Amino acid sequence: MAPPFVTFSRNVFIPLTNVCRNRCGYCGFRRDMGHPEAKLLSQAEVTNILERGARAGCSEALFTFGERPEEVAGFMPLLEGLGYDSIIDYLVELCKLSIDIGLLPHSNPGILEKKELERLKPYNASMGLMLETVGIVDAHEGCTGKVPEKRIKTIVTAGELGVPFTTGILVGIGETWEDRVRSIRAIRDVHEESGNIQEVIIQNFIPKPGSKMASRHAPGIREMIKTVSMARQNLPEDVAIQVSPNLVHPKELVSCGANDLGGISPETIDYINPKSPWPDIRKLQDMVDIPLRERLPIYPQYVKKKWYSKEIAPLIRELSDAEGFRKTY
């Protein structure tokens, strides 16, 4: 059954660095340090993106980057050249900058220790980490950060700290159907304990040129319908199910339980899936054929419960309406 409306947020995507300690078989984002496209964005580059987003009416700054890049030989001189000893230190300063410019940060930096989550919490409206799968898959071979228990620990710790959180699964990376069910139920169990899971992304694998899995087929729409339906049956009603309209046509998935389209950017591309452009925001309505509501990166129920810090409270009050959605002007 289709929901009464579908939500989305208007954001800018900030790929802080594409250097990563993991080497996932499906990834086309990561670059080795010697690659000419390996990069760490400067504060000036980030400021430019944030200011463009503010002018375009965005409410969210999505900070996504490779996990623990400091562990990759040759990365630290880049970071130290900007005056920082860790990527988290740099991220904290950029989140403060984002708030000053008028965008609410949502950070997705990979697995984190409790002390790192505590540092980031005051300057983030929400945070995220894809669980991906609880299964052991070849795509994660040799990837230190893709051990399911480590990822679940980060999600659990975020719940203990009261951080509104986004997670999700990848569909089609070599996992079994039972892996998908167990992954969704693991997320459900965390939410039932801490109440902090605001949305679960059901993201279909897309083959990337040059990756180890470039020749693998993407899951079809029937597989996605089956998976979204299963997720809706297993997750509490207060947890949104998100699908990405640049990766799969959302209409049939909305009919079986999806109720969010994620962050849509009028200014930046999807750097993880660069060959899959965002749909024009004005066309989203036609894609789902039911009403749309724009939200912030923190979901309405957490706005109303005040699951946010004093550092971002003024900006949330400025951007949200009485129901906790994005204020319309």
Buried (B, 14 or more C-beta within 10 A) or exposed (E): EBBEEBBBBBBBBBBBBBBBBBBBBBBBBBBBEEEEEBBBBEEEEBBEBBBBBBEBEBBBBBBBBBBBBEBBEEBBEBBEEEEBEBBBBBBBBBBBBBBEBBBBBBBBBBBBEEEBBEBBBBBBBBBBBBBBBBBEBEBBEEBBBBEBEEBBBBBBBBBEBBBBBBBBBBBBBBBEEEBBBBBBBBBBEBBEEBBBBBBBBBBBBBBBEEBBBEEBEBBEEEBBBBBBBBBBEBBEEEBBBBBBBBBBBBBBBBBBBBBBBBBBBBBBBBBBBEEBEBBEBEEBEEBBEBEBBBBBBBBBBBBEBEBBBEBBEEBBEEBBBEEBBBBEE
